[in-house]
Amino acid sequence: MSDKPAILVVDDHEPALYARSRVLEREGYTVLKATSGADTLVMAERFRPDLIILDVHLPDINGFEICRRLKQNPATSSAAVLHVTASALSSESHVRALEAGTDTYLVEPLDAGVLVATVQSLLRMQAAEMSLRKANSELQRSNQELQEFAYIASHDLKEPLRTVRAYSQLLARRFGAQLGEEGNEYIAFITNATSHMSNLIEDLLVYSKVGSERQRVPVPMEGVLSRVISNLQQAIEANGAAITHGPLPTVQGAPDQLEQLLQNLLDNAIKYRRPDVAPAVHVTADADDRAWRFCVGDNGIGFDEQYTDQIFRMFKRLNGGTAGTGIGLAIARKVVEAHGGRIWASSQPGEGSTFFFTIADEAVE
């Protein structure tokens, strides 16, 4: 076989088989020939043609059945199929052809120009599809490698951090008196820095894993919110926060990721509170065009809406004096998009913020 596109022409009528083959050969294609359904199946698997021009009416197997078998065989499924028929297909036959996997069909007598143009079009579409499949395969491989790297990096980075933290604490306990106020302040800087780095690694690991869980199950969001409130209980009590909600639906999704989503939004609402004002957060949901739209509103410090797009980016924090890794809202956005939705916010400085997100009403693959 040459590097030129290979086309298998199938017809039990010798003059038609010869005429089509000659037209395609003049265009530079490598042409194979078959006169029966059985020969077609054998030659297609042996030579792997790029395109098969297939007569609908053959003496042993009809063209629809041949097409179905070709598409079911992994060795031949990528070949484009052009059916040729002596008369226009009836609606029933057209449905059969599409269900069998045909790409298009032409009606005899075939004009040479139309035949060549149709072949060129099918080969272009096939090349684009193959390119897309290759890119998708490479992307999946790259994502898998990144996830593996994230797990390895997380373990390898966290271990020395634990060592630094442990020895810093040991220094403070054994030699705190000799180090004095300045020395203990330095140790506190080290301990805080290692804690921040540990949190950053954990958040990066969470971010890398979002979307890897493809299975979707029914998730009662009121139960998710209850778990989030339990997780944040210490921060809620320390800040005197009040968390309320309206009726929340059951959605299709990944439970752990949806919990992470709500937890990040509520944690932000508590963290970015106004001085001397107890945080108040209210969560609601309503149906919105084949999706559920959730709303998480707070009475915090708010932000200028010109920065709305920026807050969902990695490592972007509008308030540099507030503790955090700058990944929480990026994780929230990735979770929402993995569930077929979108996330946005509205806010005014000093008047609180409202975060909205949608979750598709059905699992999105």
C-alpha positions in Angstrom: 0.0 0.0 0.0 1.3 3.5 -0.8 1.0 6.6 1.3 -1.9 7.9 -0.8 -5.4 7.5 0.5 -6.7 4.0 -0.2 -10.2 3.5 -1.5 -12.0 0.1 -1.8 -14.6 0.2 -4.6 -17.3 -2.5 -4.2 -19.7 -3.3 -7.0 -20.8 -6.6 -8.7 -21.4 -4.7 -12.0 -18.0 -4.8 -13.8 -18.5 -1.7 -16.0 -19.5 0.4 -13.0 -16.6 -1.0 -11.0 -14.1 -0.2 -13.8 -15.4 3.3 -14.4 -15.3 4.4 -10.8 -11.9 2.9 -10.3 -10.4 4.7 -13.3 -11.9 8.1 -12.1 -10.3 7.7 -8.7 -7.0 6.4 -10.0 -6.6 9.4 -12.2 -7.0 11.5 -9.1 -4.0 9.8 -7.5 -5.8 7.5 -5.1 -4.8 3.9 -4.5 -7.8 1.8 -5.6 -8.8 -1.7 -4.4 -11.7 -3.6 -5.9 -14.2 -6.1 -4.7 -17.3 -7.6 -6.2 -19.1 -9.3 -3.2 -19.8 -8.6 0.4 -17.6 -11.4 1.6 -14.6 -10.1 -0.3 -15.3 -6.6 1.0 -15.1 -7.7 4.6 -11.9 -9.7 4.0 -10.1 -7.0 2.0 -11.2 -4.2 4.4 -9.7 -5.9 7.4 -6.5 -6.9 5.4 -5.8 -3.5 3.7 -7.5 -1.0 6.0 -8.7 1.4 3.3 -9.5 5.0 4.2 -12.8 5.0 2.3 -15.1 2.3 1.0 -17.5 3.0 -1.9 -20.1 0.4 -1.4 -22.9 -0.7 -3.7 -26.1 -1.2 -1.7 -27.3 -4.2 -3.7 -24.7 -7.1 -3.8 -25.4 -10.8 -4.6 -24.5 -12.2 -1.2 -24.8 -9.5 1.5 -26.6 -6.2 1.2 -24.6 -3.0 1.6 -26.3 -2.0 4.9 -25.3 -5.2 6.6 -21.7 -4.9 5.3 -21.5 -1.4 6.6 -22.8 -2.5 10.0 -20.2 -5.2 10.2 -17.4 -2.9 9.1 -18.3 -0.3 11.8 -18.5 -3.0 14.5 -15.1 -4.3 13.7 -12.4 -2.2 15.5 -10.0 -3.0 12.6 -12.3 -1.4 10.0 -14.5 1.0 12.0 -12.5 4.1 11.1 -13.1 3.7 7.3 -15.6 6.2 5.8 -18.4 4.5 3.9 -20.0 5.9 0.8 -23.1 4.0 -0.3 -24.1 3.9 -4.0 -27.6 3.0 -5.0 -29.4 2.7 -8.3 -32.3 4.9 -7.1 -33.0 7.3 -4.3 -33.2 5.6 -0.9 -36.6 5.4 0.6 -37.0 6.9 4.1 -36.9 3.4 5.6 -33.7 2.6 3.7 -32.2 5.9 4.5 -32.7 5.3 8.2 -31.2 1.8 7.9 -28.1 3.2 6.2 -27.6 5.8 8.9 -28.1 3.3 11.6 -25.6 1.0 10.0 -23.0 3.8 10.1 -22.9 5.0 6.5 -21.4 8.5 6.0 -23.4 9.5 2.9 -24.8 8.0 -0.3 -24.9 8.8 -4.0 -27.5 7.8 -6.7 -26.5 6.3 -10.0 -25.6 7.3 -12.6 -22.6 8.9 -10.9 -21.1 12.1 -12.3 -17.3 11.8 -12.1 -16.9 15.3 -10.7 -19.6 14.7 -8.0 -17.9 11.4 -7.1 -14.5 13.0 -6.7 -15.8 15.9 -4.7 -17.7 13.6 -2.4 -14.7 11.4 -1.9 -12.5 14.4 -1.1 -15.1 15.7 1.4 -15.3 12.4 3.2 -11.6 12.0 3.4 -11.2 15.6 4.8 -13.8 14.8 7.5 -12.1 11.5 8.2 -8.7 13.2 8.5 -10.2 15.8 10.9 -11.8 13.1 13.0 -8.6 11.1 13.2 -6.7 14.3 14.2 -9.3 15.0 16.9 -9.1 11.4 18.2 -5.3 11.6 18.3 -5.4 15.0 20.1 -8.0 13.6 22.6 -5.9 10.5 23.2 -2.8 12.6 23.8 -4.8 14.9 26.1 -6.0 11.9 28.1 -2.5 10.6 28.4 -1.2 14.0 29.4 -3.9 14.4 32.0 -3.1 10.9 33.4 0.6 11.8 33.6 -0.3 15.1 35.4 -2.5 13.3 37.9 0.3 10.8 38.6 2.8 13.6 38.9 0.5 15.4 41.4 0.2 12.4 43.6 4.0 11.8 43.6 4.8 15.5 44.0 2.3 15.7 46.9 3.9 12.9 48.8 7.5 13.9 48.0 6.9 17.6 49.0 4.8 17.0 52.1 7.4 14.7 53.7 10.2 17.3 54.0 7.6 19.8 55.1 6.5 17.5 58.0 10.2 17.2 58.9 10.7 21.0 59.0 7.6 21.5 61.0 8.5 18.7 63.5 12.0 20.0 64.1 10.7 23.6 64.4 8.3 22.6 67.1 11.1 20.6 68.8 13.3 23.7 68.8 10.6 25.8 70.3 9.9 23.3 73.1 13.5 22.5 74.0 15.3 25.8 73.3 12.5 28.4 73.3 13.8 30.1 76.5 17.3 30.4 75.1 16.2 31.6 71.7 14.3 34.5 73.2 11.4 36.5 71.7 13.1 37.1 68.3 14.2 33.5 67.9 10.7 32.2 68.7 9.3 34.7 66.2 11.5 33.2 63.5 10.4 29.7 64.4 6.8 30.9 64.2 7.5 32.2 60.7 8.9 28.8 59.7 5.9 26.9 61.1 3.4 29.2 59.4 5.2 29.0 56.1 5.3 25.2 56.2 1.6 25.1 57.1 0.8 27.4 54.2 2.9 25.2 51.8 1.1 22.1 53.0 -2.3 23.7 52.4 -1.1 24.8 49.0 0.0 21.3 48.1 -3.4 19.8 49.3 -5.3 22.3 47.2 -3.3 21.7 44.1 -3.9 18.0 44.6 -7.6 18.6 44.9 -7.6 20.8 41.8 -5.7 18.1 39.8 -8.3 15.4 40.7 -11.4 17.4 39.8 -13.1 15.9 36.8 -11.3 12.6 37.0 -14.4 11.0 38.6 -16.7 10.4 35.7 -19.4 8.4 37.6 -22.4 10.5 38.5 -24.9 9.5 41.2 -27.9 11.3 42.8 -26.5 13.7 45.4 -28.9 15.3 47.9 -27.5 18.9 48.3 -29.1 19.4 51.7 -27.0 16.5 53.0 -23.9 18.0 51.3 -24.5 21.3 53.0 -24.9 19.6 56.4 -21.5 17.9 56.0 -19.9 21.2 54.9 -21.3 23.0 58.0 -19.9 20.1 60.1 -16.5 20.4 58.5 -16.4 24.2 59.0 -17.9 24.1 62.6 -14.7 25.4 64.2 -14.6 28.4 61.9 -18.3 29.0 62.2 -18.1 29.1 66.0 -15.0 31.2 66.1 -16.5 33.8 63.8 -20.1 33.6 65.1 -21.3 32.8 61.6 -24.9 31.9 60.7 -25.5 29.5 57.9 -29.0 29.3 56.6 -30.6 27.7 53.5 -33.8 27.2 51.5 -34.9 23.9 50.0 -32.1 22.3 48.1 -32.5 19.7 45.3 -30.9 16.3 44.6 -28.6 16.6 41.6 -26.5 14.2 39.5 -22.9 14.5 40.4 -19.7 13.4 42.2 -20.5 13.8 46.0 -17.0 14.6 47.1 -16.5 17.3 44.5 -19.9 18.9 45.2 -19.0 19.0 48.9 -15.7 20.6 48.0 -17.5 23.2 45.9 -19.9 24.3 48.7 -17.2 24.1 51.3 -14.9 26.5 49.4 -17.7 29.0 48.8 -18.8 28.9 52.5 -15.3 29.1 53.7 -14.7 32.2 51.6 -17.9 33.8 52.9 -16.7 33.3 56.5 -13.1 34.3 55.8 -13.9 37.5 53.9 -16.1 38.9 56.6 -16.5 42.6 57.5 -14.8 43.7 60.8 -17.2 43.5 63.8 -20.0 42.0 61.7 -20.9 38.3 62.2 -20.9 36.4 58.9 -24.3 35.5 57.6 -24.5 33.1 54.6 -27.7 32.0 52.9 -27.8 29.1 50.3 -30.7 28.7 47.9 -31.5 26.8 44.6 -34.0 27.1 41.8 -34.7 25.4 38.5 -33.1 27.1 35.5 -33.6 25.7 32.0 -32.7 22.0 32.4 -30.3 22.9 35.3 -30.3 23.9 38.9 -29.0 27.3 39.7 -27.6 27.7 43.2 -27.0 30.9 45.0 -24.6 31.5 48.0 -25.0 35.0 49.4 -23.0 36.6 52.2 -22.7 39.9 54.0 -18.9 40.1 53.8 -16.5 42.7 52.5 -17.5 42.2 48.9 -15.3 43.2 45.9 -15.4 45.4 42.8 -17.2 43.6 40.0 -14.5 44.5 37.5 -12.5 41.8 39.1 -15.2 39.1 38.8 -13.4 37.1 36.1 -10.1 37.2 38.0 -11.3 35.7 41.2 -11.8 32.3 39.6 -8.2 32.1 38.4 -5.5 30.1 40.0 -3.6 31.9 42.8 -5.7 35.1 42.4 -6.7 36.8 45.7 -8.1 40.4 45.7 -7.4 40.7 49.4 -3.7 39.9 49.9 -3.9 40.2 53.7 -6.3 37.3 54.0 -4.9 33.9 54.6 -5.5 31.3 51.9 -3.9 29.6 48.9 -5.7 31.4 46.2 -6.9 28.1 44.7 -10.4 27.7 46.3 -12.4 29.5 43.7 -10.4 28.0 40.9 -11.4 24.6 42.3 -15.0 25.7 42.6 -15.0 26.7 38.9 -13.5 23.4 37.8 -16.0 21.4 39.8 -18.9 23.3 38.3 -17.6 23.0 34.7 -17.0 19.3 35.3 -20.7 19.0 36.1 -21.8 20.8 32.9 -22.5 24.2 34.6 -21.0 27.6 35.0 -20.2 29.9 37.9 -20.3 33.6 38.3 -20.6 36.3 41.0 -22.0 39.7 41.8 -20.8 42.0 44.5 -20.3 45.5 45.8 -17.5 46.5 48.1 -18.7 46.6 51.7 -22.1 45.1 50.8 -21.4 41.4 50.6 -21.1 39.0 47.6 -23.4 36.5 45.9 -21.9 33.5 44.1 -24.1 31.7 41.5 -23.4 28.3 39.9 -25.4 25.9 37.8 -25.4 22.1 37.8 -26.9 20.3 34.8 -30.1 18.5 35.6 -28.7 15.2 34.2 -25.1 13.7 34.4 -22.8 15.3 31.8 -20.1 13.1 30.4 
